Amino acid sequence: MKGKASNDKQPAKPKEPGGKQRSLGPVPNLEEYVAPDWWRSLFNSIYLKTDADVVDDAEITRKEVELFAQILGISQDDRILDLCCGQGRHSLELTRRGFANVEGMDRSHYLIQRAKSQARKEALSIRFREGDARKLPYPPDTFDAVMILGNSFGYFETPQDDLRVLKEVARVLKPWGKLLVDIADGEFLKDNFQPRSWEWIDPKNFVCRERSLSLDKQRLISREVVTHTEKGVIVDQFYAERLYTKESITDLLAKAGFGEITVHSQISPDSKRNQDLGMMQRRIIVSAQIRKEWTPAKKKPKELVRNVAVVLGDPSKPDSLKPFGIFDDDDIYTLDQLKDALRELPGYKFTCYNSHSTFLGDMVRLKGKIDYVLNFCDEGFDNEARKELHVPAILEALGIPYTGAG
């Protein structure tokens, strides 16, 4: 799509017998076929083919990261969010360069899985997660810098949604934190977009593109028909991106609370395919800074937690009541299930003790530090039935409250 809608009811896409998708053929109005949430399904393996000349070019990524890092003035200890990170090409490159606190977030499950896979392959310590940029899953004042790169801004149907994204970025940035946005030069594209083009994307696949401006002239509508030489049409898809000018993106950033807004030099990728660059043909780089007070920490009411010691039978000692005189796998499993169930109870901290050899010393050390003992040692001290009352007697002598007297 070269970068990373109109009617409530979308025209149905015709299918061949058996459900196989085929091309729609000529359509009079591209905008009618754009779903409001087209971005939910577009960013997949096909996207990585159609845009590979830019998003899969390591040299382009290295040059971009070098430029963006220089503009932001970030240090290797800064906490950085690569928002709408795609398959993580910029996040991964930053981490390779020694930036130790980089996170990437994107809406596409497929691209995030690709990013995680690449990070594991290179043994890079970086966190990738799925999420909606309009509602970031981070607390206030988390990041020193946020980057929205690769023309990944302006996908939503209304400018209000784009404003929500920027306000969320302002929330999660620390005071004096910086934002960098890399978006298509809308003013240039309005006059210079290619209405139709086609190109080979690999030896077996080619893509045909159609473009037009939206009715309000604020978005560029695109259609891509990807065809395989043997399988025929693979996908016929539509999408729309808002065209921001230097002035309009500056105004939107100011409305979100940002200051120190600077429009930097324009960039254009040096694509080896050198064919249709689409939305990536010419981009503008904008940086901004958020000046705000630190968000007051929310005081949580202190939860009353009861500390409970759980006394169990000793699996290291013989037990004459067991079928084979010892704790078997079923017994161990039962104990594990008990521990798991106790762990889920709110308001309690349970600590289990099953060594009868150190039981007396353990209880002496716990005196005054626990609320009470839960006595599950129903087969007696040392797993001997005749010593069934030894455990409660020791607890009684130490003045430790308990339940379960044997």
C-alpha positions as CSV (number, residue, x, y, z in Angstrom):
1,M,0.0,0.0,0.0
2,K,3.0,2.3,0.2
3,G,2.8,3.4,3.8
4,K,1.1,2.2,6.4
5,A,-14.5,5.5,5.1
6,S,-17.1,6.6,3.1
7,N,-20.4,4.7,3.3
8,D,-22.0,2.9,6.1
9,K,-22.8,-0.1,3.9
10,Q,-19.9,-1.4,1.8
11,P,-20.6,-2.8,-1.7
12,A,-20.3,-6.6,-1.6
13,K,-17.3,-8.1,-3.3
14,P,-18.3,-10.7,-5.9
15,K,-16.9,-14.2,-5.5
16,E,-16.4,-17.1,-7.9
17,P,-18.2,-20.4,-7.3
18,G,-16.6,-22.0,-4.2
19,G,-16.0,-18.6,-2.5
20,K,-12.8,-17.7,-4.2
21,Q,-12.3,-14.0,-4.4
22,R,-11.9,-12.3,-7.8
23,S,-11.4,-8.7,-8.9
24,L,-14.4,-6.4,-8.9
25,G,-13.5,-5.1,-12.4
26,P,-13.9,-1.3,-13.1
27,V,-15.6,0.7,-10.3
28,P,-16.9,4.2,-10.8
29,N,-16.1,5.5,-7.3
30,L,-13.2,4.1,-5.3
31,E,-14.3,5.8,-2.1
32,E,-17.5,3.8,-2.0
33,Y,-15.5,0.6,-1.4
34,V,-13.3,1.8,1.5
35,A,-14.4,0.3,4.8
36,P,-14.1,2.6,7.8
37,D,-11.8,0.0,9.5
38,W,-9.8,-1.1,6.4
39,W,-6.6,-1.0,8.5
40,R,-7.8,-4.1,10.5
41,S,-7.2,-6.5,7.7
42,L,-4.8,-4.9,5.2
43,F,-1.5,-5.3,7.1
44,N,-0.6,-8.9,6.4
45,S,1.8,-11.0,4.3
46,I,0.5,-9.3,1.1
47,Y,1.4,-5.9,2.5
48,L,4.9,-7.0,3.1
49,K,5.1,-8.0,-0.6
50,T,3.6,-4.9,-2.1
51,D,5.7,-2.6,0.1
52,A,8.8,-4.7,0.4
53,D,10.9,-2.2,-1.7
54,V,10.7,0.2,1.3
55,V,9.7,-1.7,4.5
56,D,11.9,-4.7,3.8
57,D,15.0,-2.7,2.8
58,A,17.6,-2.8,5.6
59,E,19.6,0.1,4.2
60,I,16.6,2.4,4.0
61,T,15.7,1.5,7.6
62,R,19.2,2.2,8.8
63,K,19.3,5.6,7.2
64,E,15.9,6.5,8.6
65,V,16.8,5.5,12.1
66,E,20.0,7.4,12.0
67,L,18.1,10.6,10.9
68,F,15.2,10.1,13.4
69,A,17.5,9.5,16.4
70,Q,19.5,12.6,15.5
71,I,16.4,14.8,15.3
72,L,15.0,13.5,18.6
73,G,18.4,13.6,20.4
74,I,17.6,10.4,22.2
75,S,20.1,8.6,24.4
76,Q,20.5,4.8,24.8
77,D,18.9,4.9,28.2
78,D,15.8,6.7,27.1
79,R,12.5,4.7,27.1
80,I,11.2,4.8,23.5
81,L,7.8,3.8,22.0
82,D,7.7,2.9,18.3
83,L,3.9,3.4,17.8
84,C,2.3,1.7,14.8
85,C,5.6,-0.2,14.5
86,G,4.5,-2.7,11.8
87,Q,6.9,-5.6,11.7
88,G,9.3,-3.6,14.0
89,R,11.9,-2.6,11.5
90,H,12.7,0.7,13.3
91,S,12.4,-0.7,16.8
92,L,14.7,-3.6,15.9
93,E,17.3,-1.3,14.4
94,L,17.3,1.0,17.4
95,T,17.9,-2.0,19.7
96,R,20.7,-3.2,17.5
97,R,22.3,0.2,18.0
98,G,22.3,-0.2,21.8
99,F,19.0,1.5,22.7
100,A,18.0,-0.6,25.7
101,N,14.4,0.4,26.4
102,V,12.5,0.2,23.1
103,E,8.9,-1.0,22.8
104,G,6.8,-1.4,19.7
105,M,3.0,-1.5,19.4
106,D,0.8,-2.1,16.4
107,R,-2.8,-3.1,15.6
108,S,-1.8,-5.9,13.2
109,H,-1.5,-9.3,14.9
110,Y,0.4,-10.6,11.9
111,L,3.0,-7.9,11.9
112,I,3.6,-8.0,15.6
113,Q,4.2,-11.7,15.4
114,R,6.7,-11.1,12.7
115,A,8.4,-8.5,14.9
116,K,8.6,-10.9,17.8
117,S,9.9,-13.7,15.7
118,Q,12.7,-11.5,14.3
119,A,13.6,-10.2,17.8
120,R,13.9,-13.9,19.0
121,K,16.0,-14.8,16.0
122,E,18.5,-12.0,16.8
123,A,18.2,-12.5,20.6
124,L,17.2,-8.8,20.9
125,S,15.6,-7.7,24.2
126,I,12.6,-5.7,23.0
127,R,8.9,-5.9,23.8
128,F,6.2,-5.9,21.1
129,R,2.5,-5.8,21.8
130,E,-0.8,-5.4,19.9
131,G,-3.0,-2.4,20.7
132,D,-5.1,0.5,19.4
133,A,-3.2,3.8,19.2
134,R,-6.3,5.7,20.4
135,K,-6.1,3.9,23.7
136,L,-2.6,3.2,24.7
137,P,-2.0,0.5,27.4
138,Y,0.6,2.5,29.3
139,P,0.4,4.6,32.4
140,P,1.0,8.4,32.2
141,D,4.6,9.7,32.0
142,T,6.1,6.5,30.7
143,F,8.2,7.4,27.7
144,D,11.0,9.8,26.9
145,A,10.2,9.7,23.2
146,V,7.4,8.3,20.9
147,M,7.8,7.8,17.2
148,I,5.1,7.3,14.6
149,L,7.0,6.3,11.5
150,G,6.7,5.0,8.0
151,N,3.5,7.0,7.1
152,S,1.5,5.2,9.8
153,F,-0.6,8.2,10.8
154,G,-3.9,9.3,9.3
155,Y,-5.6,5.9,8.8
156,F,-8.7,6.6,10.8
157,E,-11.9,8.0,9.2
158,T,-12.0,11.3,11.0
159,P,-9.4,13.8,12.2
160,Q,-10.9,13.5,15.7
161,D,-9.5,10.0,15.9
162,D,-6.1,11.2,14.8
163,L,-6.4,13.9,17.6
164,R,-7.2,11.1,20.1
165,V,-4.0,9.3,19.1
166,L,-1.9,12.5,19.7
167,K,-3.5,13.2,23.0
168,E,-2.8,9.6,24.1
169,V,0.8,10.1,23.0
170,A,1.0,13.3,25.1
171,R,-0.4,11.4,28.1
172,V,2.2,8.6,28.0
173,L,5.1,10.9,27.3
174,K,7.1,12.2,30.3
175,P,7.2,16.0,30.9
176,W,9.5,17.4,28.2
177,G,9.1,14.2,26.2
178,K,9.4,14.3,22.4
179,L,7.3,13.0,19.5
180,L,8.4,12.4,16.0
181,V,5.9,11.9,13.2
182,D,6.9,10.7,9.7
183,I,4.0,11.2,7.3
184,A,3.2,11.7,3.6
185,D,3.5,15.2,2.3
186,G,-0.2,15.8,1.7
187,E,0.2,19.0,-0.3
188,F,2.6,17.3,-2.7
189,L,0.5,14.2,-3.1
190,K,-2.7,16.1,-3.9
191,D,-1.1,17.4,-7.1
192,N,1.3,14.5,-7.9
193,F,-0.3,11.2,-7.1
194,Q,-0.4,8.6,-9.8
195,P,-4.0,7.8,-10.8
196,R,-3.0,4.4,-12.2
197,S,0.2,2.2,-12.1
198,W,1.3,-1.3,-12.1
199,E,4.6,-3.1,-11.2
200,W,6.1,-6.5,-10.5
201,I,6.6,-7.1,-6.8
202,D,8.4,-10.4,-7.3
203,P,8.8,-12.9,-10.2
204,K,5.3,-14.4,-9.7
205,N,3.2,-11.4,-8.5
206,F,2.3,-8.0,-9.8
207,V,0.2,-5.2,-8.4
208,C,-2.1,-2.8,-10.3
209,R,-3.1,0.4,-8.4
210,E,-5.8,3.0,-8.9
211,R,-6.0,6.3,-6.9
212,S,-8.3,9.2,-6.5
213,L,-9.0,12.0,-4.0
214,S,-11.9,11.7,-1.7
215,L,-15.0,13.8,-2.2
216,D,-13.8,16.3,0.4
217,K,-10.2,16.3,-1.1
218,Q,-8.8,15.4,2.3
219,R,-7.9,11.8,1.8
220,L,-6.2,9.8,-1.0
221,I,-8.2,6.7,-1.9
222,S,-6.2,3.7,-3.2
223,R,-7.0,0.4,-4.7
224,E,-4.6,-2.5,-5.1
225,V,-5.2,-5.6,-7.2
226,V,-2.5,-8.2,-6.6
227,T,-2.3,-10.9,-9.2
228,H,-0.3,-14.2,-9.3
229,T,0.8,-15.4,-12.7
230,E,-0.6,-18.8,-12.1
231,K,-3.3,-18.4,-9.4
232,G,-4.8,-15.2,-10.8
233,V,-6.1,-12.4,-8.6
234,I,-4.9,-12.8,-5.0
235,V,-6.6,-9.7,-3.5
236,D,-8.6,-6.7,-4.5
237,Q,-8.4,-4.2,-1.7
238,F,-9.2,-0.5,-0.9
239,Y,-7.8,1.9,1.6
240,A,-7.7,5.6,2.4
241,E,-5.2,7.9,4.1
242,R,-5.6,11.5,5.3
243,L,-3.4,14.0,3.6
244,Y,-1.8,16.3,6.1
245,T,0.1,19.4,5.1
246,K,2.8,21.0,7.1
247,E,0.3,23.5,8.4
248,S,-2.5,21.1,9.2
249,I,-0.3,18.6,11.1
250,T,1.2,21.5,13.1
251,D,-2.3,22.7,14.0
252,L,-3.3,19.2,15.1
253,L,-0.2,18.8,17.3
254,A,-0.8,22.1,18.9
255,K,-4.4,21.2,19.6
256,A,-3.2,18.0,21.3
257,G,-1.1,20.1,23.7
258,F,2.3,19.9,22.0
259,G,4.8,22.8,21.6
260,E,8.2,23.3,20.1
261,I,6.7,21.9,16.8
262,T,9.3,21.8,14.1
263,V,8.9,20.6,10.5
264,H,12.2,19.1,9.3
265,S,13.5,18.2,5.9
266,Q,11.5,16.1,3.5
267,I,12.6,12.6,2.8
268,S,12.1,10.1,-0.1
269,P,13.2,6.5,0.1
270,D,15.9,5.2,-2.3
271,S,13.9,2.2,-3.5
272,K,15.8,-0.3,-5.5
273,R,12.6,-1.2,-7.4
274,N,12.3,2.6,-8.2
275,Q,8.7,2.3,-9.4
276,D,5.5,3.4,-7.7
277,L,6.3,4.7,-4.3
278,G,2.7,5.9,-3.7
279,M,2.3,7.5,-0.2
280,M,5.9,7.1,0.6
281,Q,7.1,9.1,-2.4
282,R,7.7,12.3,-0.4
283,R,7.3,12.5,3.4
284,I,7.6,15.3,6.0
285,I,9.3,14.8,9.4
286,V,7.7,16.7,12.3
287,S,9.0,16.8,15.8
288,A,7.3,18.2,18.9
289,Q,7.7,18.4,22.7
290,I,5.1,18.1,25.5
291,R,5.4,20.4,28.4
292,K,3.2,19.3,31.3
293,E,3.2,18.6,35.0
294,W,4.0,15.1,36.2
295,T,0.7,13.2,36.7
296,P,-0.1,12.8,40.4
297,A,0.3,9.2,41.5
298,K,-3.0,7.6,42.4
299,K,-3.0,6.5,46.0
300,K,-4.5,3.0,46.3
301,P,-6.1,2.1,49.6
302,K,-3.8,-0.2,51.4
303,E,-5.2,-3.7,51.1
304,L,-5.3,-5.8,54.3
305,V,-3.4,-8.9,53.6
306,R,-3.4,-11.8,56.1
307,N,-0.2,-13.9,56.2
308,V,-1.0,-17.6,56.6
309,A,1.4,-20.5,57.1
310,V,0.1,-23.7,55.6
311,V,1.4,-26.9,57.3
312,L,1.4,-30.0,55.1
313,G,2.5,-33.6,55.3
314,D,6.2,-34.2,54.6
315,P,6.6,-35.9,51.2
316,S,10.2,-36.8,52.0
317,K,9.2,-39.1,54.9
318,P,7.4,-42.5,54.8
319,D,3.7,-42.5,55.4
320,S,2.2,-45.8,56.4
321,L,-1.3,-44.8,55.4
322,K,-0.3,-44.4,51.7
323,P,-0.8,-47.3,49.4
324,F,2.9,-47.9,48.9
325,G,4.0,-46.2,52.1
326,I,5.1,-43.0,50.3
327,F,3.7,-39.8,48.7
328,D,3.0,-40.7,45.0
329,D,2.4,-38.5,41.9
330,D,-1.3,-38.2,42.7
331,D,-0.5,-36.9,46.2
332,I,2.0,-34.3,44.8
333,Y,-0.6,-33.2,42.1
334,T,-3.2,-32.8,44.8
335,L,-0.9,-30.6,46.9
336,D,0.0,-28.5,43.8
337,Q,-3.7,-28.0,43.1
338,L,-4.3,-26.9,46.7
339,K,-1.4,-24.4,46.5
340,D,-2.8,-23.0,43.2
341,A,-6.3,-22.6,44.7
342,L,-4.9,-20.8,47.8
343,R,-2.9,-18.5,45.6
344,E,-6.0,-17.2,43.9
345,L,-7.7,-16.1,47.1
346,P,-7.7,-12.3,47.5
347,G,-6.5,-10.7,50.7
348,Y,-4.2,-13.6,51.8
349,K,-0.6,-14.5,51.4
350,F,0.0,-18.2,51.9
351,T,3.3,-19.8,52.6
352,C,3.5,-23.6,52.6
353,Y,5.7,-25.7,55.0
354,N,6.2,-29.4,54.4
355,S,9.5,-30.1,56.1
356,H,8.8,-31.7,59.4
357,S,12.5,-31.9,60.2
358,T,12.7,-28.0,60.4
359,F,9.1,-27.5,61.5
360,L,9.8,-26.3,65.1
361,G,12.5,-23.8,64.0
362,D,10.2,-22.6,61.2
363,M,7.4,-21.9,63.6
364,V,9.6,-20.2,66.1
365,R,10.8,-17.8,63.4
366,L,7.3,-17.1,62.2
367,K,5.9,-16.2,65.7
368,G,4.6,-12.6,65.5
369,K,4.9,-12.5,61.7
370,I,1.9,-14.5,60.7
371,D,-1.8,-14.2,61.4
372,Y,-2.4,-17.9,61.8
373,V,-1.5,-21.4,60.7
374,L,-3.7,-23.5,58.4
375,N,-3.0,-27.0,59.6
376,F,-3.4,-29.6,56.8
377,C,-1.1,-32.1,58.5
378,D,-4.0,-34.5,59.1
379,E,-1.8,-37.6,59.3
380,G,0.3,-36.4,62.1
381,F,3.8,-35.0,62.7
382,D,6.4,-37.0,60.8
383,N,3.5,-38.6,58.9
384,E,2.8,-40.7,62.0
385,A,-0.9,-41.0,63.1
386,R,0.0,-41.4,66.8
387,K,1.6,-37.9,66.6
388,E,-1.5,-36.3,65.2
389,L,-1.7,-33.8,68.1
390,H,1.9,-32.8,68.0
391,V,1.5,-30.0,65.5
392,P,-1.4,-28.2,67.3
393,A,0.4,-28.7,70.6
394,I,3.6,-27.0,69.3
395,L,1.5,-24.1,67.9
396,E,-0.4,-23.9,71.2
397,A,2.8,-23.6,73.1
398,L,4.1,-20.9,70.8
399,G,0.9,-18.9,71.0
400,I,0.3,-19.1,67.3
401,P,-3.4,-19.1,66.2
402,Y,-4.3,-22.1,64.1
403,T,-7.1,-24.0,62.5
404,G,-7.3,-27.7,62.1
405,A,-6.5,-29.5,65.3
406,G,-6.0,-32.9,63.7
